[in-house]
Amino acid sequence: WGILDGLTLLQDRDFNRILIQTVSLEIILANSNSGLVRRIQQRLQNIEHWVVRHILREANLVVDQIVKMVFIDLDGVNVDMLL
Protein backbone atom coordinates (compact mmCIF):
# COMPACT_ATOMS: atom_id res chain seq x y z
CA TRP A 1 0.00 0.00 0.00
CA GLY A 2 2.92 2.31 0.67
CA ILE A 3 4.08 2.04 -2.94
CA LEU A 4 0.60 2.76 -4.30
CA ASP A 5 0.12 5.73 -1.98
CA GLY A 6 3.58 7.04 -2.86
CA LEU A 7 2.87 6.76 -6.58
CA THR A 8 -0.37 8.67 -6.11
CA LEU A 9 1.43 11.48 -4.28
CA LEU A 10 4.19 11.65 -6.89
CA GLN A 11 1.72 11.74 -9.79
CA ASP A 12 -0.28 14.48 -8.08
CA ARG A 13 2.94 16.50 -8.02
CA ASP A 14 3.69 15.74 -11.71
CA PHE A 15 6.81 13.62 -11.15
CA ASN A 16 7.53 11.53 -14.24
CA ARG A 17 10.76 9.74 -13.24
CA ILE A 18 10.43 7.33 -10.33
CA LEU A 19 12.69 4.75 -8.66
CA ILE A 20 10.98 2.21 -6.40
CA GLN A 21 13.11 0.02 -4.16
CA THR A 22 11.21 -2.79 -2.49
CA VAL A 23 11.81 -5.98 -0.57
CA SER A 24 8.71 -7.48 -2.21
CA LEU A 25 9.41 -9.66 -5.23
CA GLU A 26 5.69 -9.74 -6.03
CA ILE A 27 5.78 -6.08 -7.11
CA ILE A 28 8.35 -6.98 -9.77
CA LEU A 29 6.35 -9.90 -11.19
CA ALA A 30 4.39 -8.96 -14.30
CA ASN A 31 1.66 -11.58 -13.84
CA SER A 32 0.74 -11.21 -10.18
CA ASN A 33 -2.72 -12.25 -8.99
CA SER A 34 -2.76 -9.52 -6.36
CA GLY A 35 -5.22 -6.69 -6.98
CA LEU A 36 -2.90 -4.30 -5.17
CA VAL A 37 0.05 -5.20 -7.41
CA ARG A 38 -2.14 -4.80 -10.53
CA ARG A 39 -3.19 -1.32 -9.33
CA ILE A 40 0.48 -0.39 -8.84
CA GLN A 41 1.33 -1.67 -12.32
CA GLN A 42 -1.58 0.29 -13.84
CA ARG A 43 -0.42 3.46 -12.11
CA LEU A 44 3.13 2.91 -13.41
CA GLN A 45 1.81 2.80 -16.99
CA ASN A 46 0.99 6.51 -16.66
CA ILE A 47 4.54 7.45 -15.64
CA GLU A 48 7.09 8.36 -18.30
CA HIS A 49 10.14 6.65 -16.74
CA TRP A 50 10.16 4.25 -13.80
CA VAL A 51 12.36 1.53 -12.36
CA VAL A 52 11.50 -1.06 -9.71
CA ARG A 53 14.45 -2.66 -7.93
CA HIS A 54 14.36 -5.56 -5.52
CA ILE A 55 16.54 -5.11 -2.47
CA LEU A 56 17.25 -7.59 0.30
CA ARG A 57 15.38 -6.99 3.54
CA GLU A 58 18.72 -6.98 5.39
CA ALA A 59 19.94 -4.12 3.19
CA ASN A 60 16.82 -2.15 4.01
CA LEU A 61 17.26 -2.14 7.81
CA VAL A 62 18.65 1.41 7.95
CA VAL A 63 15.76 2.82 5.91
CA ASP A 64 13.31 0.86 8.04
CA GLN A 65 14.72 2.42 11.22
CA ILE A 66 14.60 5.94 9.73
CA VAL A 67 10.94 5.51 8.73
CA LYS A 68 10.07 4.28 12.22
CA MET A 69 11.79 7.32 13.77
CA VAL A 70 9.94 9.71 11.45
CA PHE A 71 6.54 8.22 12.27
CA ILE A 72 7.30 8.39 15.99
CA ASP A 73 8.34 12.05 15.69
CA LEU A 74 5.30 12.93 13.57
CA ASP A 75 2.80 11.95 16.23
CA GLY A 76 0.28 14.75 16.20
CA VAL A 77 1.97 16.68 13.35
CA ASN A 78 0.16 17.51 10.11
CA VAL A 79 2.06 15.40 7.55
CA ASP A 80 0.73 17.48 4.60
CA MET A 81 2.84 20.37 5.81
CA LEU A 82 5.98 18.27 5.46
CA LEU A 83 5.30 17.11 1.92
C-alpha positions in Angstrom: 0.0 0.0 0.0 2.9 2.3 0.7 4.1 2.0 -2.9 0.6 2.8 -4.3 0.1 5.7 -2.0 3.6 7.0 -2.9 2.9 6.8 -6.6 -0.4 8.7 -6.1 1.4 11.5 -4.3 4.2 11.7 -6.9 1.7 11.7 -9.8 -0.3 14.5 -8.1 2.9 16.5 -8.0 3.7 15.7 -11.7 6.8 13.6 -11.2 7.5 11.5 -14.2 10.8 9.7 -13.2 10.4 7.3 -10.3 12.7 4.7 -8.7 11.0 2.2 -6.4 13.1 0.0 -4.2 11.2 -2.8 -2.5 11.8 -6.0 -0.6 8.7 -7.5 -2.2 9.4 -9.7 -5.2 5.7 -9.7 -6.0 5.8 -6.1 -7.1 8.3 -7.0 -9.8 6.4 -9.9 -11.2 4.4 -9.0 -14.3 1.7 -11.6 -13.8 0.7 -11.2 -10.2 -2.7 -12.2 -9.0 -2.8 -9.5 -6.4 -5.2 -6.7 -7.0 -2.9 -4.3 -5.2 0.1 -5.2 -7.4 -2.1 -4.8 -10.5 -3.2 -1.3 -9.3 0.5 -0.4 -8.8 1.3 -1.7 -12.3 -1.6 0.3 -13.8 -0.4 3.5 -12.1 3.1 2.9 -13.4 1.8 2.8 -17.0 1.0 6.5 -16.7 4.5 7.4 -15.6 7.1 8.4 -18.3 10.1 6.7 -16.7 10.2 4.3 -13.8 12.4 1.5 -12.4 11.5 -1.1 -9.7 14.4 -2.7 -7.9 14.4 -5.6 -5.5 16.5 -5.1 -2.5 17.3 -7.6 0.3 15.4 -7.0 3.5 18.7 -7.0 5.4 19.9 -4.1 3.2 16.8 -2.2 4.0 17.3 -2.1 7.8 18.7 1.4 7.9 15.8 2.8 5.9 13.3 0.9 8.0 14.7 2.4 11.2 14.6 5.9 9.7 10.9 5.5 8.7 10.1 4.3 12.2 11.8 7.3 13.8 9.9 9.7 11.4 6.5 8.2 12.3 7.3 8.4 16.0 8.3 12.0 15.7 5.3 12.9 13.6 2.8 11.9 16.2 0.3 14.8 16.2 2.0 16.7 13.4 0.2 17.5 10.1 2.1 15.4 7.5 0.7 17.5 4.6 2.8 20.4 5.8 6.0 18.3 5.5 5.3 17.1 1.9 
